[in-house]
Amino acid sequence: MNEQDATAVLSPIPGQVEEQEPISQPEPTSSLHGHPVEQAGKASPEKKRSGKIPEPKRFKIFCGSSNVALCEEICKFVGVPMGEARLQRFSDGEVQFQLLENVRGADVFLVQPTCWPVDQHLVELLIMMDALKRASAGRITVVMPYYGYARQDRKDRPRVAITSKLVADLLTTAGANRALLVDLHAAQIQGFFNIPVDHLFASPVLVSYFRELNLPDLTVVSPDAGGVERARFFAKKLDLPLAIVDKRRTDINVTEVMNVIGDVRGRTCLILDDIIDTAGTLVKTADALLDQGAKEVYACATHPVLSGPAIERIRESRLKQVVVTNTIPLREEARGLAKIKVLSIAGLLGRAIESIHMETSVSSLFN
């Protein structure tokens, strides 16, 4: 290729122009960055290149294997097709991930809650981020509707790991430029990250449901002292009184309810928590409230972990209804339980993704 035929083309920045040195060529064939390429004794007609990004390529959303249904809902809400990728496993469980489309310079959102099996989905997430980083993605935002290991956020006993900090470091090292999280077990976990974190709350979805339900004489109940701030925010939104249940943890996943702080006699109670794991705390809290004279007890939580005997405990409990969101897909046996009601947060996550991409306020979603 001779010098007359070689022309370097750089990606234009909308609103900026560049000058092109004159070249000797019989006929003009193209223009660069909105300015005609000058020829010897003849100027080409002016052509402008649009700086608008095609609508389907505003941003890209990819999904891991932990909650494909939620990612599909998010993509449908924002009107962006799910990114094409191939996730496979060797016979020993080793993960192999390959992107099937170009992501160079793209604003990429990777949706993957680290729910059961937690370690498997966490490693899967790290591998996917590494693939995106090596494929030169412009920005990688990890969207974790459920942040595994969030409950290990401090040294409450000698010689234990602060695992939620370790996970934050792993995500950053793997290539995350930003994190979008939902209802962290402790808000201080945001400080474990050295990248920007957007912390969403499922409360707008839950508040809307119970406002429409319009339960009489309703009182919001925090199942422990750590959840008081969450319950107070919820009660303020619905203009309801607040009660607290004092509990003492005797072992991992084992709790003993002690007493109820607040008047619940003759009232309908709504227990509010971030996670329902084995449902031991939930069922004992409901029993304590009913023993104190409550008429009915409802419960709601963001993350339905529902491990171990949780389904059986909820089925046999005196709870009227348990309302959860789809941050974690329900197990098969939980889907058939009439007491469990699932609300979708796909719209909330979709609006947050659009706000992050457009660099607008995420906090405005809660006003």
Secondary structure, 3 states (H helix, E strand, C coil): CCCCCCCCCCCCCCCCCCCCCCCCCCCCCCEECCEECEECCEECCCCCCCCCCCHHHCCEEEECCCCHHHHHHHHHHHCCCECCEEEEECCCCCEEEEECCCCECCEEEEECCCCCCHHHHHHHHHHHHHHHHHCCECEEEEEECCCCCCCCCCCCCCCCCCHHHHHHHHHHHHCCCEEEEECCCCHHHHHHCCCCEEEECCHHHHHHHHHHHCCCCEEEEECCHHHHHHHHHHHHHHCCCEEEEEEEEEECCEEEEEEEECCCCCCEEEEEEEEECCCHHHHHHHHHHHHCCCCEEEEEEEEECCCCCHHHHHHHCCCCEEEEECCCCCCHHHHCCCCEEEECCHHHHHHHHHHHHHCCCCHHHHC
